[in-house]
Amino acid sequence: MKKYFAVPAVMTLALGLTACSSGSGNTGAKDGEKPAQVLNLSKENDVITMDSTLATDGMSFEVINMCIEGLETTNENADIVPALAESYDVSDDDLTYTFHLRDAKWSNGDPVTAADFEYAWKDAATDPTCDYAYIFGSDGACIKGADEAMGDPAKKDEIAVKAVDDKTLEVTLSRKTPYFVSLTTFPPFYPVNEKFAEEQGDQYGLSPDNLLYCGPFKLDEWVKGNSLKLSKNADYWGADDVALEEININIVPEPSSAALAYENGTTDYARLNSSLVDKYKDNEAYKSVLGSFLWYLQYNFENGDLQNENLRKALTYAVDKENLTQNVLKDGSIPAEGFVTVKLANGPDGKDYRETAEGYFTETGEDSEKLAQEYWEKAKKELGKDEINLRFLFEPSDPAKSAAEFIQSELSKLEGLNIEMVSQEKNVRLKTQQNGDFDVVLTRWGPDYADPTTYLNVLLPGGSFNFGKYPNEEYTEKLKEAADADTDEERWQLLKDAEKIAMDDVAVGPVFQTGASDLLNPKVKHLVDNPVGVPFVYKYVTIEE
């Protein structure tokens, strides 16, 4: 039995991500006074739901994480550290995890118990409307019984999650899952107070009064589409280590308006788009970081033309990704060289997966265009067609909009290719994908946990997000072999082998890995910018002169 314990006072860590910007914000203080611990944020999107079992978007994850915690969390270095679990044990066969909860309570005074986790996990895993139900099964945590119970509330008891007592949660996995503990930092694995949630019914998580809090902050006000206001949760178990007293969030969809708010001192944070980068790139407020989302071309394999491998190669090589990222996006994005991103996870050798895996579709400029033309001619000959019509789906907001316009221009160089560009908001676009009503879509995937399978599992047959219906039994078998591998080294190589199969098939066309360009007040310190899971963690933030 292996035991893992809490580390003392995570707030004493000194090496967190700190802001490197200028601008006023409203966090100033008179000489000799301690600055007000108030953080003001401008965000492009509103929260959709505060129900941790149903949320799917980054903004909802951020605010849920402010208000509710999981068994584990991330510290300032993005390391996994204890949260509501003080410690945990792992059985010798690495299949049973026993978490020991600390003393913590909900905002109504109820204690946070192991039963709150059991209820939440089983409810999410069996809810037919939960998009993240899959993450409890073999495509994620690999909890025993989760696959069989997925989407079927009548089978909740088959899932191997058990509250042994109020302070002890036992979870049994179907196979070794090295990243399992990291998943407990992700909102679908947060606790839910059963009695309160059942009383709220379908209104749970839709307003401040329809939610209980056990995290560092409480949601006081939520004006849909406009603003949110949070305050420090005095009943939080780690309240003594939380400096912020208040967080104000304004929903500002237009980046230029958010940047103006920063200049005017009414916000401490603003996300920029590519058109603003040149204006602010020399400003002390500006910072650019590599994100973790992968944007790629998803091909619909139920389209007869797109079943032709050379056609998929032509479309993929037609996009000069270097030109796109350097001259169009200009936000720190980089060309994608596979279906697993850079800086996602290190292998047994301590090296980043992408560093030791093969690179795919790396040609640029004339080399890329030449290959695209060669494969295009081969595809037309094999299909017996001089013209091919494709419906291209994309979102009307950046970076998707700018990238889609660039891709359209690149594809226009393939003589005889007719592209119908269809712009749809994200929620509509997802429904269209689910219905299979597309030929090609510029879509994205963000990692839920730090392991290559968070991407590779997307292409499995029957997968919740394999909207293109990519079919390859060899690929599926290779991932099964990886899951059953005897050593970490063997597993890592099998994952690389699986990716190679998919890339050789052109299962998708990788385009770019996102970057992010922001303005952030230099007085804001210790903001955690996570490469996976919850985008930002605010509980360590302090306002300093």
C-alpha positions in Angstrom: 0.0 0.0 0.0 1.4 3.4 -1.1 0.5 6.4 0.9 0.4 10.1 -0.3 0.1 13.0 2.1 -0.6 16.7 2.0 2.2 19.2 1.9 2.1 22.0 4.4 0.9 25.5 3.4 0.8 25.5 -0.4 0.5 29.2 -0.2 4.1 29.6 0.9 5.3 28.5 -2.5 7.1 31.4 -4.2 7.6 30.2 -7.8 4.2 30.7 -9.2 3.2 32.4 -12.4 3.3 36.2 -11.9 2.0 39.0 -14.0 4.4 41.0 -16.1 2.3 44.0 -17.2 1.5 47.6 -16.6 -1.7 49.4 -16.5 -3.7 50.8 -13.6 -6.6 48.6 -12.7 -8.4 49.7 -9.6 -6.1 47.9 -7.2 -4.1 50.8 -6.2 -3.4 51.9 -2.6 -2.1 55.1 -1.0 1.5 55.2 0.2 1.8 52.9 3.2 -1.5 51.2 2.7 -2.0 47.6 1.8 -3.6 47.4 -1.7 -7.2 46.3 -1.8 -7.4 42.6 -2.5 -9.9 43.0 -5.3 -9.4 41.4 -8.7 -11.3 42.7 -11.8 -11.5 40.5 -14.9 -12.8 41.0 -18.4 -13.9 37.7 -20.0 -15.2 37.0 -23.5 -17.8 34.5 -22.5 -20.3 34.1 -19.7 -20.7 31.0 -17.4 -23.1 28.6 -18.9 -23.8 26.6 -15.7 -22.4 26.2 -12.2 -23.4 22.6 -12.1 -20.0 20.8 -12.1 -21.5 17.6 -13.5 -22.9 19.3 -16.6 -20.4 22.1 -17.4 -18.3 21.7 -20.5 -16.8 25.1 -21.2 -13.6 26.8 -19.9 -15.4 29.8 -18.4 -17.8 27.7 -16.4 -14.8 25.6 -15.2 -13.0 28.7 -14.0 -15.8 30.0 -11.9 -16.8 26.6 -10.6 -13.2 26.1 -9.5 -13.4 29.4 -7.6 -16.5 28.1 -5.7 -16.0 24.3 -5.3 -13.0 22.1 -4.9 -12.1 18.6 -5.7 -10.1 16.0 -3.9 -6.9 17.5 -5.4 -6.0 20.8 -7.0 -3.1 22.5 -8.7 -0.5 24.7 -7.0 1.3 27.7 -8.5 3.6 25.4 -10.5 0.7 23.5 -11.9 1.6 20.5 -9.7 -1.1 18.3 -8.3 -1.6 18.9 -4.5 -4.2 18.0 -1.9 -7.4 19.9 -1.6 -10.5 18.3 0.0 -8.5 15.1 0.4 -5.7 15.4 3.0 -4.1 12.2 1.8 -4.8 9.0 -0.2 -3.6 5.4 -0.4 -3.0 3.3 -3.5 -3.2 -0.5 -3.4 -0.2 -2.5 -4.5 -1.8 -3.4 -7.8 -2.5 0.3 -8.5 -6.2 -0.3 -8.9 -7.8 0.9 -5.7 -7.5 4.5 -4.4 -8.6 5.4 -0.9 -9.0 9.1 -0.3 -9.1 10.6 3.3 -11.0 13.8 3.5 -10.1 16.8 5.6 -12.6 18.7 7.7 -14.5 21.0 5.3 -18.0 22.3 5.1 -20.6 23.6 2.6 -21.9 27.1 2.8 -25.1 25.9 4.4 -23.1 24.4 7.3 -23.2 20.8 6.1 -19.9 18.9 6.2 -18.4 17.9 2.9 -18.4 14.1 3.0 -17.3 11.2 0.9 -20.9 10.6 0.0 -20.9 14.0 -1.8 -18.3 12.7 -4.2 -20.0 9.3 -4.6 -23.2 11.0 -5.5 -21.7 13.5 -7.9 -19.5 11.0 -9.8 -22.2 8.4 -10.2 -24.8 11.0 -11.2 -22.5 12.5 -13.9 -21.4 9.1 -15.2 -25.0 7.9 -15.7 -26.7 11.1 -16.8 -27.7 10.8 -20.5 -27.3 14.6 -20.9 -23.8 14.8 -19.4 -21.2 15.3 -22.1 -18.4 14.3 -19.7 -20.0 11.0 -18.7 -17.3 9.3 -20.8 -14.5 10.7 -18.6 -15.4 8.3 -15.8 -15.0 5.2 -18.0 -12.2 3.7 -20.2 -11.8 7.0 -22.1 -10.8 8.7 -18.9 -10.6 7.7 -15.3 -11.2 4.0 -16.0 -13.4 3.5 -13.0 -14.7 0.0 -12.8 -18.3 -0.4 -14.0 -18.5 3.2 -15.5 -18.5 2.0 -19.1 -21.4 -0.4 -18.5 -23.4 2.2 -16.5 -22.7 5.2 -18.8 -26.0 7.1 -19.5 -28.1 4.7 -17.5 -29.1 6.0 -14.0 -30.5 2.6 -13.1 -26.9 1.2 -13.1 -25.3 3.7 -10.6 -24.6 1.0 -8.1 -22.4 -0.8 -10.6 -19.8 2.0 -10.5 -17.0 1.2 -8.1 -17.1 4.5 -6.1 -17.9 4.0 -2.5 -18.2 6.2 0.5 -16.7 3.9 3.2 -17.6 6.5 5.8 -18.0 10.3 6.0 -14.2 10.9 5.6 -13.2 7.9 3.4 -13.8 7.5 -0.4 -12.8 4.3 -2.1 -12.4 4.2 -5.9 -11.6 1.0 -7.8 -10.3 1.2 -11.4 -10.6 -1.4 -14.2 -6.9 -0.9 -15.1 -3.9 1.0 -14.1 -4.4 4.7 -14.9 -1.3 6.8 -14.2 -3.2 10.2 -14.6 -6.2 9.2 -12.4 -5.3 11.5 -9.5 -4.9 14.5 -11.8 -8.4 14.0 -13.0 -9.8 14.8 -9.6 -8.8 18.4 -10.1 -11.3 18.6 -12.9 -14.9 19.9 -12.3 -16.8 16.7 -13.3 -15.0 15.1 -10.3 -16.1 17.7 -7.7 -18.5 16.9 -4.9 -22.2 17.8 -4.9 -24.4 17.9 -1.9 -27.2 15.4 -2.8 -29.9 16.8 -0.6 -29.5 20.3 -1.8 -29.1 19.4 -5.4 -32.2 17.3 -5.4 -34.2 20.1 -3.8 -33.1 22.5 -6.5 -33.9 20.1 -9.4 -33.2 21.4 -12.9 -32.4 24.9 -11.4 -29.3 23.6 -9.6 -26.3 25.7 -10.5 -28.2 28.3 -12.5 -28.0 31.1 -10.0 -26.1 32.0 -6.8 -28.9 30.8 -4.6 -29.1 27.5 -6.4 -25.6 26.4 -5.4 -23.6 25.5 -2.3 -20.0 26.5 -1.9 -17.0 24.7 -0.4 -14.2 26.4 -2.3 -12.3 29.7 -1.7 -15.0 32.0 -3.0 -18.8 32.3 -3.1 -20.8 33.6 -6.1 -22.8 36.7 -4.8 -24.2 38.1 -8.0 -24.7 36.7 -11.5 -26.3 39.0 -14.2 -26.5 36.6 -17.2 -24.5 37.9 -20.1 -23.2 40.8 -18.2 -21.3 40.2 -15.0 -20.5 38.1 -12.0 -19.4 39.1 -8.5 -17.6 36.7 -6.0 -16.4 37.2 -2.5 -14.1 35.3 -0.2 -15.7 32.2 1.5 -14.9 32.7 5.2 -15.9 29.0 5.8 -13.4 27.6 3.3 -11.0 25.2 5.0 -8.0 27.1 3.7 -9.5 30.6 4.1 -6.4 31.9 6.0 -4.3 31.4 2.9 -6.7 33.1 0.5 -5.8 36.8 0.1 -8.4 38.0 -2.4 -11.5 39.4 -0.8 -13.5 40.0 -4.0 -13.5 39.1 -7.7 -15.5 41.0 -10.3 -16.0 39.6 -13.7 -17.4 41.6 -16.6 -18.5 39.8 -19.8 -16.8 41.7 -22.7 -17.1 39.7 -25.9 -15.1 42.2 -28.0 -11.3 42.1 -27.2 -10.8 45.8 -28.2 -13.4 46.8 -25.6 -11.6 44.7 -23.0 -8.3 46.3 -23.9 -9.8 49.7 -23.5 -11.1 48.8 -20.1 -7.6 47.8 -19.1 -6.2 51.1 -20.3 -9.0 52.9 -18.4 -8.1 51.1 -15.2 -11.4 49.3 -14.8 -10.1 45.7 -15.4 -6.9 43.9 -14.4 -7.1 41.3 -17.2 -8.0 41.4 -20.9 -7.6 38.8 -23.6 -6.3 40.1 -26.9 -7.0 38.9 -30.4 -4.5 39.0 -33.4 -5.6 42.5 -34.5 -4.5 43.9 -31.2 -1.1 42.2 -30.8 1.0 44.7 -32.7 -0.5 47.5 -30.7 0.3 46.0 -27.3 3.2 43.6 -27.9 5.8 46.2 -26.6 3.7 47.2 -23.7 4.8 46.0 -20.3 1.3 44.7 -19.8 1.5 42.3 -22.6 2.2 38.6 -22.2 2.0 35.7 -24.6 1.9 32.1 -23.6 1.4 28.8 -25.3 -2.0 27.4 -24.8 -3.1 23.7 -24.8 -6.0 23.7 -27.3 -5.4 21.9 -30.6 -7.3 23.2 -33.6 -7.7 20.7 -36.4 -9.6 19.8 -39.5 -12.1 17.0 -38.7 -13.0 15.0 -41.8 -16.4 13.3 -42.1 -15.6 9.7 -43.2 -19.2 9.1 -44.1 -18.6 11.4 -47.0 -17.6 9.2 -49.9 -15.1 11.7 -51.3 -13.4 12.2 -48.0 -12.9 8.4 -47.6 -10.1 9.0 -50.2 -6.8 9.4 -48.3 -5.2 11.5 -50.9 -8.0 14.0 -50.7 -7.5 14.3 -47.0 -3.8 14.7 -47.5 -4.3 17.5 -50.1 -6.6 19.4 -47.8 -4.2 19.0 -44.9 -1.0 20.0 -46.8 -2.8 22.9 -48.4 -2.7 24.9 -45.2 0.6 26.7 -44.6 0.5 26.5 -40.8 3.7 28.5 -40.3 2.2 31.4 -42.3 -1.1 31.1 -40.4 0.4 31.2 -36.9 3.2 33.8 -37.6 1.4 36.3 -39.9 -2.4 35.8 -39.2 -2.9 34.7 -35.6 0.2 36.3 -34.2 -0.8 35.3 -30.6 1.8 32.8 -29.7 0.0 29.9 -31.5 2.3 27.3 -33.1 1.9 24.9 -36.0 0.5 21.5 -34.9 2.7 18.6 -35.7 0.4 15.8 -34.6 -2.7 15.0 -32.6 -1.0 15.4 -29.3 0.1 18.9 -28.2 3.4 20.3 -27.0 4.0 20.5 -23.3 1.1 18.2 -22.4 3.0 15.4 -20.6 6.4 14.0 -20.1 7.2 10.3 -20.8 9.2 7.9 -18.6 12.4 9.4 -20.0 11.4 12.9 -18.6 11.0 14.3 -22.1 7.9 16.0 -23.5 5.8 13.6 -25.6 6.0 15.8 -28.7 9.8 16.0 -28.4 10.3 12.3 -28.9 7.3 11.5 -31.1 7.4 11.8 -34.9 6.3 15.1 -36.4 3.6 15.1 -39.1 2.6 17.5 -41.8 5.6 19.8 -40.9 6.2 21.1 -44.5 5.6 24.8 -45.0 5.6 27.3 -47.9 6.3 26.0 -51.4 7.0 22.5 -50.0 3.5 22.2 -48.4 1.8 23.7 -51.5 3.6 21.3 -53.8 2.5 18.3 -51.8 -1.1 19.5 -51.7 -1.2 19.9 -55.4 0.3 16.4 -55.9 -2.2 14.7 -53.6 -5.1 16.8 -55.1 -4.4 15.5 -58.6 -4.1 12.0 -57.3 -7.4 12.3 -55.4 -9.3 13.7 -58.5 -7.9 10.9 -60.6 -8.9 8.1 -58.1 -12.3 9.6 -57.6 -12.9 10.2 -61.3 -13.8 13.8 -60.8 -12.7 17.2 -62.0 -14.6 19.1 -59.3 -15.3 18.3 -55.6 -17.7 20.1 -53.4 -17.2 20.3 -49.7 -19.1 22.0 -46.8 -16.7 23.7 -44.4 -17.9 24.4 -40.9 -16.3 27.0 -38.5 -17.1 29.4 -35.7 -17.5 33.1 -36.3 -15.1 34.2 -33.4 -11.4 34.3 -33.3 -9.1 32.4 -33.6 -11.4 30.2 -35.6 -12.7 32.9 -37.8 -9.3 34.2 -38.8 -8.0 30.7 -39.3 -11.0 29.6 -41.4 -10.6 32.6 -43.7 -7.0 31.8 -44.2 -7.7 28.1 -44.8 -10.4 29.1 -47.3 -7.8 31.2 -49.2 -5.3 28.3 -49.1 -7.8 25.7 -50.4 -8.8 28.0 -53.2 -5.4 27.1 -54.8 -6.7 23.6 -55.5 -8.4 24.0 -58.9 -11.8 22.3 -59.0 -12.3 22.4 -55.2 -15.5 24.2 -54.3 -15.9 25.1 -50.6 -19.1 26.2 -49.0 -18.1 28.1 -45.9 -20.7 27.7 -43.1 -20.3 29.9 -39.9 -22.0 28.7 -36.8 -21.8 29.6 -33.1 -20.0 27.0 -31.0 -23.0 25.4 -29.5 -24.8 25.2 -32.9 -21.6 23.9 -34.5 -21.3 21.1 -32.0 -24.8 20.0 -32.6 -24.2 20.1 -36.4 -21.1 17.9 -35.8 -23.1 15.5 -33.6 -25.6 15.1 -36.4 -22.9 14.5 -39.0 -24.1 17.4 -41.1 -20.7 18.5 -42.3 -17.8 17.5 -44.6 -14.9 19.3 -43.0 -15.0 21.3 -39.7 -12.4 23.4 -38.1 -12.7 22.2 -34.5 -10.7 22.0 -31.3 -9.9 19.8 -28.4 -8.5 20.8 -25.1 -6.8 18.3 -22.7 -8.8 17.1 -19.7 -5.7 15.6 -18.1 -2.0 15.4 -18.7 -1.7 12.3 -20.8 -1.6 11.7 -24.6 -4.8 9.6 -24.3 -6.8 12.8 -23.6 -6.4 13.4 -27.3 -5.9 9.9 -28.8 -9.1 8.6 -27.2 -11.1 11.2 -29.2 -10.6 9.1 -32.3 -11.8 5.8 -30.9 -14.9 4.3 -32.6 -18.1 5.2 -30.6 -16.3 8.0 -28.8 -18.4 10.9 -27.7 -16.5 13.4 -29.9 -15.4 11.2 -32.8 -17.9 13.1 -35.0 -16.0 12.2 -38.2 -16.5 8.5 -37.5 -12.9 7.7 -38.1 -12.6 3.9 -38.4 -9.4 1.9 -37.8 -9.3 -1.3 -35.9 -5.5 -1.3 -35.8 -5.6 2.1 -34.1 -8.2 0.8 -31.5 -6.1 -2.3 -30.8 -2.9 -0.3 -30.3 -4.6 1.9 -27.7 -5.9 -1.3 -26.0 -2.3 -2.6 -25.9 -1.1 0.6 -24.4 -3.7 0.3 -21.7 -2.5 -3.2 -20.8 1.2 -2.5 -21.2 3.5 -3.9 -18.5 5.8 -0.9 -18.3 5.5 2.8 -18.6 8.1 2.7 -21.4 6.1 0.2 -23.4 2.9 2.1 -22.9 4.5 5.4 -24.1 5.8 3.8 -27.3 2.4 2.2 -28.0 0.8 5.6 -27.7 3.2 7.0 -30.3 2.5 4.0 -32.5 -1.2 4.7 -32.2 -0.8 8.4 -33.1 1.3 7.4 -36.2 -1.5 5.1 -37.4 -4.0 8.0 -37.2 -1.7 10.5 -38.8 -0.7 8.2 -41.6 -4.4 7.7 -42.2 -4.9 11.5 -42.0 -7.7 10.8 -39.5 -7.7 14.5 -38.9 -5.6 17.4 -40.2 -3.8 19.1 -37.3 -3.6 22.9 -37.8 -2.4 24.8 -34.8 -1.9 24.7 -31.0 -3.3 27.9 -29.5 -1.4 30.7 -28.0 -2.8 33.4 -25.8 -2.0 37.1 -25.7 -3.2 39.0 -22.6 -2.9 42.2 -20.7 -2.5 41.5 -17.0 -2.0 44.1 -14.2 1.6 43.7 -12.8 0.1 44.0 -9.3 -1.7 40.7 -9.8 0.6 37.9 -8.5 0.5 34.1 -8.3 -2.2 33.5 -10.9 -2.1 29.8 -12.0 -2.3 29.4 -15.7 -3.0 25.6 -16.1 -1.9 23.7 -19.2 -4.8 21.2 -18.7 -8.1 21.1 -17.0 -9.3 24.4 -15.4 -7.7 27.2 -17.4 -7.0 29.6 -14.4 -6.9 29.0 -10.7 -7.4 32.1 -8.5 -7.1 31.0 -4.9 -3.4 31.9 -4.7 -3.7 35.4 -6.2 -2.6 38.4 -4.3 -2.6 42.1 -5.2 0.8 43.7 -4.5 2.3 47.1 -5.1 
